[in-house]
Amino acid sequence: HQYLSPTGDTYWVQRQNAATAASGTSVSINDTVPTTDRYNLTICEVLPGNGGGGTPPTPPTVSMTAPAPGATVTGRSTLWAVASDTHGVAGVQFLLDGSPLGAEVSAAPYSLTWDTTTVAGGTHTLAARARNTAGLTTTSSSVTVTVDNSGNPAVVGSWSSVVNLPTVAVDLILLKNSKVLFYEDGSSPTVWDYVNNTFTGVPTSADLFCSGHALLADGRVLVVGGYGESHSIGIASAEIFDPSQNSWSAVPDMAYKRWYPTATTLSDGRILVTAGWQTTEHSNAGIPEIYNPSTNTWTQLTSANNPFETYPFIYQLPDGRLVHVGNSEYATVTDILDLTTQTWSVVDPNVADGGSASMYLPGKIMKTGSAADSQFTGPSANTTYVLDMTQPTPAWQQTPSMAYPRSFCNVVTLPDDTVLVVGGETDKNGGNIANAVYAAELWSPQTQTWTTMASMHTPREYHGTALLLPDARVLVSGMGSDFGNVPDEKNAEFYSPPYLFKGARPTITQAPAQIGYGTNFFVATPDTASITQAVLIRTGAVTHFFDQNTRYVPVTFQPAAGGLTITAPADAKLAPPGEYMLFIVNATGVPSVAPIMQLQ
């Protein structure tokens, strides 16, 4: 800065220049060096041109050329605009409903691919805003379009035609040979080769209606409890189904009769059985029992008495404890079982509703809809809650709700880590198909939001089931079977999620049949460069809106010559021993067909 003396000082005019320049150019003014005791002081006055050497800048011109006004758009739609300016266009910004859409396009041709699935269906406005090198802008006239993705399978998925079954699939179990075991009672168990649509009856003497089940480490199926001779009487029997022989064998009875029990596979391969009605409704068997397949014996956990209601949602956590997060009929507090001390402790005393649940990532649980039963009345809920048991002080957090209220719905975790919900009813009673919800919905753990998917053909309410298959489709079946006034749905349909319509699928050409904890194993694939995810998903076993042993376990991998080197989970508490589907997923979210491998 120049500070002038209050008694006066000298201002030297060294040089005086006048210049004319066009907009966007610069002018240099040079000066001589002043004497050593004076400072350089430049005064610059800028005046607008008067036609004697410059043209006043004008805004650019711009217009939208696609899509056309009134067009209906779906999936990925390309937007186009033309823009011009005498001094040059610096960029074009597309606008959706008045807000920027994507990044500014800096060079012609001015286009942008718009993923219409990111907005709600219905009417939207598009426009383009051009900017010139002088910073002046012009916004085009808006174009009104209608977004309609209701029929685009790459957006909402697709349902197959309905396939007839010999009985109602109250229980639905994926076997290690990729076939499906389903049943309604003891006379109806059936093995279904759904690829060739063939059925093999495998009846047993026990009435398996509303039993519990778990897959053993070797791929056999343990079924516990069921229905007794008169109404609301459980049974203590337990049986094992061997899919390699299509045969049943009895194991020792449990100490307690159980109807509507839960069977949970533990990290050591044993099976924990909880709950179940004994002689009358709500006469709950409070003492858990553990079946040891190595010794073919049962052990009672007499100090862990907890009289849960039907089908408690119980998961083994990565730290070995077991968490109980409610059940299909009643919302409850959330508590933890320490098997070492046989003690329960409350995790979250707040009751969060939820009629179906899934551990969508290790230690992270989501539940949604309403816990309900035929004796209940009132509207279903559409609420969703998540619980992160990896946090120091876990507590349920409410997230955005489903579009549809639902009781009696099923949730299925998919290979791309999204969660599908299907079926259900808008009333808690469950006895009126007029209240059935046909549209599926898809939940994103990243955004914790729901997106409405395609609608199935058949209502699926109480006794509805849903199961992930190795080909990444979802098998949906069941409803009815001695419940209310709803019909017995002896049929099934397959849901193909949107990822099956987004390009070629990666393929696995070779994989091991068995893998060990913490070991590296090789999977051959010609698609190494495109793979971004690899995940193990335990083969499912579902009844009453709950897969009793669901597991989604991401695994690390490295590219290798001709395929991938994958590292198996290090700990059985993270992934209990048993049969798992291995999916590899590419950058566009498309999964492979999964081989089934035994983790041990």
N, C-alpha and C positions, 0 to 999 in steps of 0.2 A: 504494500500500500504506500501511497505518497501522502505524507502529512505536511501541509503548507504552514509556514511560519505565520503566527497571528499578526506580525508586523509587516508581512508582505514577502513575496517570493517571486521568482521568475518562471513563466511557462514558455518554453521554447517550442515553437511550431517547426518541427524538423521537415515534415513532408505532408502534403495534402493530396489524396488520391480520390478519384471518382471512377467507379466501374459499374458495368451492367452485366448481369449473368442470368442464365436461365435457371428455373427451379430445379433443385437437385444438384447444382454444381457449386463449387467453392471459389473464393477470391482470395489471393494472397496480397498483403500490404507489407512492403518492406520499408525499413526506416534506417537512417544513419545512426551511428552510435553517438549518444549524447556526451557532453563533457562529463568528466568523472564525478563531478559533484551534483549531477542532475539525474533524475529518473525518467524512464521512458513512459509516456502516458498516451494511450491511443484512444481516440473517441471514434466510434463507428456508428453511423446512422444508416439504417436500411429502409429504403423507400420502395413501394410497389412499382412494377413496371408500367409504363404509360404507352406501350406500343412501340417504343423506340428501341427494342432489343430483346424483350422477354415475353413469353405467353403465360398468362395466369394459369396455374394448375387446375384441372377439372377432375371430378370423380370418375372412376372406371365404370364400365357398363358390365352387367352380368345377368344371366338368366338360366333357370333350370331347364334342362332338356330331357331328363329322365329321372324318375318315372313320370308318366303322363298324369295330368290332373284327374282325380277320381279313380286311379288305378288301385287294384288290390294286390298287396305284396305279401310274400311269405318267405320264410327261411332267410337266406342271404340275398339281399337286393342291392344292385349297383346303382349309385346315384351319379348323375352327370350334370355338368354345368359348363357354359362357355362364358369367357370374360375377356375384355380388351381394354387397353388404355394407351393414350398417345406416348406416355413416358414409360410404360411397362407395368405389368401386373406382378405384384410381389407375392400374392397368395390368394387362395379361395378357401374360406371356412364354411363347411356345410352346417346347417342348423336343423335341429329336431325340436319341434314345439318351442322354438325361440332360443334354445340352448345349444352350445357348440356340440357337434357330433364328430368325434374323432379329432385328429390333428389337422391343422391347416395344410392344404395341398399347395406346394410352392411352385409347381411347374405344370404346364399343360401336357397332356389332356387332364382336365380337372374332374376326377372321379374318386369315389369312395365306396367300399363295400360295407353295407350296413347289415348287421345281424339283427333281424327283426324280432328274434326270440327274446331280446333283452327288454322289450317293452310290452305293455299289455295290449291285447287285441283291441281293435276298434280304430277310430279316426285319429290321425296324426297329421301335423303340417311339417313340410320340408321347405327349406330355402337355402340360398347360397349367398354369402357375403364376400365380395371381392375387395382387396386392398391394393392400392397402387404404391409406387416407390415414394410418393410424397406423403404417404400415410392416410390419404383420403379413402373412404370406403363407400360402397353401395351395396344394399341388400336387395336381392331379387324379389319378385312377387312370389308369394308362398304357393306351394302345391299341396293339396290335400289328398292323402292316400288312406286306404283302409288296410290295417294289418290283420291278417287272418291266417293263423298257423294251425287251425283246428284239424286240417286234413293232411298236414305235412309230416310224414313219419320220421323225418330227420329232426323234427322238433318235438312231436308228441308221442312218437312210437307207434306201434301197430299191434292189433290183436288178431290172433288166428281165428279160424272158425272153431266152433264148439265140437269137442270130441266126446263121445259117449263112453262112460265107464260102467263096470258091473255093480258098483256100490258107491255110497257117499264117502269121499275121502276126508274123514274127520281127522285122521292122522296121515301125515305125508312125510316120507323119509327117503332121502337120496342114498342109494347103496354104493359101495365101492366099485361095483361093475357098471356104474352110470345108469342103472335101472332104478325104478322108483317102487318102494313098498308103500301101499296105502291100505287102510282098513277103516271099518265102522265098528265092528265087534269081532268076536273070536271066530265066527264062521266066514267072515268076509275078507281076511287078508289076501292081498293080490300083489304079485310082482308084475310091473308094467314095463315092457320094453317100448318106450314111447317113440323111439326112432322108427321101429317097424310096426308099432301099434298092435302088439301082441300081449296077451294077458295069461298069467299062470296063477291059479288059485293055490294058496298055501294056508289052509285053515288050521286053527289050533283049538284046544279044548277050553281054554280060559276065555272069558268075555272081556275083550280088550277095550270096550267102550269107555272113552275118557280116561285112558291110562296115561302113564308117563313113559318116556323113552330116552335113551342115550346111546350113542354109537361108542362101542368099545375101541380100544387102541388097535385091535386087529381088524376092525371093520364090521364085526358082528353087531347086532342090535339088541340091547337089553330093554325089555318092556316090563314095567312094574305096575302093579295094581290093576284096577278096572272095576267092573260093575258086578255086584252080587246078585243073589237070587230074588231079592225084593227091592222095592224102590229105595234109593239113597243108601245102599249098603255097599261099602267097598270090599275089595278082596285083597288078600296078602300075597297072592301068587306073583312069581317073577319068572319070565321066560327069555330065552335068547334065540334070535333068528340068525341063521347062518346063510348069507346070500350065495356062498359058493355051492351049497347043497340044497338051497330052497327048503330048509327044514327048521323045525323048532325043537328046542330041548328045554326041559324044566330045570330050574335051579332052586335051591332052598327058599322056602317062603320067608317073607319079611316078618318081623315081630308084630307089625301093626297092619290092619286093613287100610287100604288107601284108594280113594276115588278122587280123581283130579290132582294127582301128585306131580311134582317136578323132579326130574332126574338130571343132575349136573355132573359132567365129567371133570375130575380133578387132575392136577398136574402129575400125579403118580399113576394115573390110569384107573383109579378106583372111581366109583359112582356114588355121589351123595344124593339121597332121596329125602325130600321134605314134603310136609303137608299131606293133604288127602282126607276126605271124609271117611269115617269109620262105620258107624251104625245108623246115623241119621244125618240130615243136613246140618252142616256146621259143627259136627262132632269131630273137630280137627285133630289129626295125629300130630302132636306137638314135638315128639322126640324124633330127630333125624336118624336115619340109618345109612351106613356105608357098605356097599357091596364091593368085595375084593375078588376080581375075576381070577387072580392067580391061585387063591385058596378056595374059591367058591363058597365064601362065608359072608355073613352079615355081622356088623358091629353097631350097637346102639350108642348114640351120643347123648347119654342120659342127662348130662349137665347143660346141654344146649337146647333145652325144651323151649319151643316157641310155636304156639298154635296158629300158624299161618292159615289164611283162607286159601281157596283153590288156586292151583298153578301159580305159586309165587315166582316172580321174575328174579332169579338168582344167577349171578355170574361170578366166576373166579377172576380176581383181579391180577394184574401183573406182579403184585407183591405177595400173592398167595392167599390173601384173605378172600372171603366171599361176601358180596354185597347183595342185599335184598332191596329192590326198588319198587315194590308194589306187586299187584297181581291183576289178572284179567277182569276181576269183578269188583275190587275195592281199592281205592286210593289209600295208601298207608304212609307212615313215616319211613325213612330210609335208614337201614341199620346194617351192621357189619358182623360177620361171624369169624372169630379166630378159632380155627380148628385145633390149635395146640392147647388152648385153655378151655375150649368149648364154651366161650362166652360171647354174648351179643352186646353191641354198643351202638347207640344212635349216632348216625352221621349228620342227618338233617331232620330236625323234628317237624319241619314244615311239610305239609301234605301236598304233593303235586300230582294232579290227576294224570291218567294215562292208561289206555286200554291195550296198548301194544308197545313193545320196547325192543331196542336193538343196541348192542355194544358195537357202534359203528367204527370205532378205532380202539386200540387197547386202552382200557381204563376210562373210556368216554362213552356215555350212555345217553341215548335219546328216547323219549317216550312221547306219545301223542294220542289225541282223542280221549274218549271217556272209558274208564272201567265201568262195566255194566253187567246186568243179568236180566232175565225175563221178569223178575219180580220188581224191577226198577221202573220208574216212569220219569218223563221229562225229556227235554232236548239234550242231544249229545253235545260235547264240546269239540272245538277245533283247535284247542290250545296245544302247544308244543313246548317241551322242557328239555334241557340238557344238563348233564351232571358230569363234571370232570373229576374223577377220583384220583388223578395224578397231582392235584393241587393240595397244598397243606391243609386248607379248611374247605373241603368241598361242600357245595350247596347247589340246589337246583336253580337254574336260571331260565326264565321264560324267554322264548324267542318268537319271531313272527309266526302267526297261526296258519293252519291249512285254509284253503279256500272253502272246504266243506266240513261241517261237523261230522264226526264219525264215532260210533261205538262198533265193536266187533270187526275191526279192521286188522289187516296184517301189514307188517313192515318188513322189507327185505333189503339188506345192504348189497349194492351192486359192485362189480369189479372196478368201476371208476370212482368209488368212494361216495357216490350219491346213495340216497336211501329212498326206495319206492314204497308208497303206501297204496294198498288196493282194498276195495270192498268197504263194508261197513254200512251203518244205518244212521240216519239223522235223529233217531229216537232211541233212548236207552233200553226200551223194552225188547227190541230185537225180533218182534213177531209180525212185522208188517212190511212186505216187499215194496209197498208204495213209498216207503221211506228209504229205499236202498240208494246208495251212492255208487254210480257206475263209473265216474271219472277217476282215473288214477292221478296221483300227484307225486312229484319228485322233489326231494329235499337236498339242498346243497350244504354240507358241513362248513364250507368256506364262507358263504354268505348267510347261512342259517335261514334261508328263505325257501318257499315252496313254489313250484311251477305246475300248473295243471296239465295233465297228459291226456292221451286218448281214453275213450270210454269202452269198458268191456261189454260183452253181449249179455251176460247173465248176472243176476244179483248174487252177491256173496256176503252173507251176514253171519249169524251164529253158526259155528262149525265150518266156516270157510277157512281155507288154508292157502298158503303161497310159499314157493320154494325156488331158490336159484338153481339153475341147471348148469352143467359144464359148458354148454354152448352159449352161455351168458344170457339166455332167455329166462323168463320167470314163468313157472307153472302155477296156475291159479285154479283152485277147485273147491268142492264142498259147499255146504249149507244145508240146513234142515236136520234130518236124522233125529226124529222125536223131539223137535223143538218148536213150540208155538204153532202158528198157522202157516208157516212158510213151507214151500214145497221141498222135497228131497231132490237136490241137484246132483244127480249121478252123471257128472260130466266134468270136463276140464277145458281150459283154453290157455294158450301160450301168449305171453306178452313179450314183444321185441322192443327193447328200449331204443331211444333215439340213436344211441351210439352204433347200432347195427345198420344205420342208413347214412353213415358219414364217411364212406369210402372203404377201400379194401382192408380186410382184417389181417393183422399180423398172424403168423402161423408158428406153431411149435412142431418141429418134425421129429424130435427125439427128446425124451426126458426120463429120469430114473423113476423106478416104481417105489423106491424107498429113499428117504433122506434122514440124516441124523442131526441132532441139535448142534448148532454152532459150526456145522461143516459147510464147505463150499461144494456146489454141484453144478454140472454143466447142462445147459439146455440149448439144443440146436434150433436155430431160427435163421431164415434168410433176411430178417427184418431188423437186425441188430441196431442199425443206425437210427431207426425211428422210435425205439422203445424208450419211454420215459418213466414207466411204473412197472413194478412186479409185485404181486400180492398173493398171499395164501388165504383162501376162504374155506373154513371147515364145511364139510358136507352137512347139509341141513336136516333137521328133524323137527317138524312143526305140528302143533295142535293148539287150539284155543288161542290163536293170535300171538303165539310165542314160540320161537325157535329156541329150545331149551339149552342149546350149546353153540349158538352162533359165535363165530370168530372171524374178524377181518384183520389180517396181520400183514402190513407192508414189509417187504424184504429188500435188502440192498443188493445191487448187482453191478457188475463191471462188464464192458464189452470184451469179447474174446473172439478168436478166429472161428467163424462159422456159427456164432451164437453168443450166449451170455453165461458168465460165471455168477451164480447166485449164492448168497449166504443164507443158510437156514436160520430160523430163530434160535437164539442162544439158550433160551430158558423154557421149560415146559409150563411154567406158570403163565407165560405170555401166550403159548399155544399148546394146550394139552395134547398128549399123544393121540393119534388117530389119522383119519383120512382127510386130506385137504385137496382142494382144487387150486392149481397154479395158473393164474392169468398173467399174461404180459399185455401191457396197454401202450398204444402209440401216442404220438404228440397230439393227435386230434381226439383222443379219448376212446378210441376203438379197441376193444379187448380181443384177445385170441380165444379160440376154443381151449378149454383147460384140460390138461391131463389130471387124473386123480392119483395122488401119491401118498404113501404112508409116512408120517412124521413120527420118529421114535428115538 
